[in-house]
Amino acid sequence: QVQLVESGGGLVQPGGSLRLSCAASRSIFSIKAMGWYRQAPGNERELVAALTYTGNTNYADSVKGRFTISRDNAKSTVYLQMNNLKPEDTAVYYCNLRFWSDPNDYWGQGTQVTVSS
């Protein structure tokens, strides 16, 4: 089993920035894919950003140019840098990791991001 601990959420004004972190309890060097999802009240969980082992990234159209997913293998941590935040970015954000030779899908506990003036 792998534990994921998220941090970095909070309340920010429109136009502000936040960086979310997702620390894994094991090395992410051999990770297959990682992603950040979000879920707003009354909505389904949606993919925000994804990063594969090849280094390819994929972003939701609504966050392209504003959000960046990255990783730090030495810290076993995945990040989501969020700039120019908008009220519609308000949601609970979850990280997701998948490893080679491991059928499980690992999720963080979620961190609340609220964008409001």
C-alpha positions, 0 to 999 in steps of 0.5 A: 500500500502507498499513502499519499498526503496532500497539502497546500490548499487554502483560500486565495483571491482571484488571480492568486497562486497556490502550489499543491503537494502530494507526498508519497510513502514510497519512491515515485521513480518508477511511477507509471502515471500521476495526475491531479483531479478536482471535484466541486460540489454537485459535480463529478470528479474531473482530470485537471492535469496528468503526467506520464512516465514518458514526461508527456503532460495533459491538461484540462482546457480550463487550466491550460497555461495556468496550471503546471504538474511536476514531480520531485523524485528525490522527495517522492512528491508530485506538485500542481502549481496553480496560477491566475486562479479563478473562482471556478477553480474552487474544488477539492483537489486530489492527487492520483498515482499509478505504479508499474506492476501494481494494480492499485490506484492510489488517491490522496485525501483531498485538499480544499482550494477556494478562490474568492474575494 
